[in-house]
Amino acid sequence: MKSVKIEVFEGEEREATITIPVAVLRVAAKLFPRKYLSPLENNDVSLSDILDAAASPEVDGRLIEFEDHRDNERVVISVC
């Protein structure tokens, strides 16, 4: 089953990993912790665009990687 994986790193340490099956992604997105969405929102990335890409059969692998150099944080969103 296809899933979206969101990994949050602080420095080189993985702070959180969230894996959501695409089949329940739209419902799960409403429950998603807002603090992990802020890097997306700060860079004008729409959660609905990520949901659409994840549902596409052609999409697989890393979609987006954000690095916040000021806070030494990184967020990686991939479809697997």
C-alpha positions as CSV (number, residue, x, y, z in Angstrom):
1,M,0.0,0.0,0.0
2,K,1.3,3.4,-0.9
3,S,2.1,5.9,1.9
4,V,3.3,9.4,2.5
5,K,6.2,9.6,4.9
6,I,7.1,12.9,6.7
7,E,10.4,13.0,8.5
8,V,11.4,15.9,10.7
9,F,15.1,16.3,11.6
10,E,16.7,18.7,14.1
11,G,20.4,18.8,13.1
12,E,21.2,15.3,12.1
13,E,18.8,13.8,14.7
14,R,15.4,12.5,13.5
15,E,12.8,14.2,15.7
16,A,9.7,12.6,14.2
17,T,8.6,10.3,11.5
18,I,5.0,10.1,10.4
19,T,3.8,7.6,7.9
20,I,0.2,7.8,6.5
21,P,-1.4,5.4,4.0
22,V,-2.6,7.3,1.0
23,A,-6.0,5.7,1.3
24,V,-6.7,7.6,4.5
25,L,-4.5,10.6,3.8
26,R,-7.2,13.3,3.4
27,V,-8.8,12.3,6.7
28,A,-5.5,12.0,8.5
29,A,-4.3,15.4,7.2
30,K,-6.9,17.0,9.3
31,L,-5.4,15.4,12.4
32,F,-1.8,16.2,11.5
33,P,0.2,18.2,14.1
34,R,0.2,21.8,12.9
35,K,3.8,22.4,14.1
36,Y,5.1,20.0,11.4
37,L,3.1,21.8,8.7
38,S,4.6,25.2,9.4
39,P,7.6,24.7,7.2
40,L,5.2,23.9,4.3
41,E,3.0,26.9,5.0
42,N,6.0,29.2,5.4
43,N,7.2,28.2,1.9
44,D,3.7,28.5,0.2
45,V,3.4,24.8,-0.3
46,S,-0.2,23.6,-0.3
47,L,-1.1,20.5,1.7
48,S,-3.8,19.8,-0.9
49,D,-1.1,19.7,-3.7
50,I,0.9,17.2,-1.7
51,L,-2.2,15.1,-1.2
52,D,-2.9,15.2,-4.9
53,A,0.6,14.3,-5.8
54,A,0.6,11.4,-3.3
55,A,-2.6,10.0,-4.8
56,S,-1.1,10.0,-8.3
57,P,0.1,6.6,-9.5
58,E,3.1,8.1,-11.3
59,V,4.5,9.7,-8.2
60,D,7.0,7.8,-6.0
61,G,10.0,8.8,-3.9
62,R,11.0,12.2,-2.4
63,L,8.6,15.0,-3.1
64,I,9.9,17.9,-1.0
65,E,12.8,18.6,1.3
66,F,12.9,21.8,3.4
67,E,15.9,23.0,5.3
68,D,15.6,25.8,7.8
69,H,19.2,26.9,8.4
70,R,18.3,29.3,11.1
71,D,16.7,26.7,13.3
72,N,18.8,23.8,11.9
73,E,15.7,21.8,11.0
74,R,14.8,19.7,8.0
75,V,11.5,18.2,6.8
76,V,11.4,15.5,4.1
77,I,8.2,14.4,2.5
78,S,8.2,11.3,0.3
79,V,5.8,8.8,-1.2
80,C,6.7,5.2,-0.8
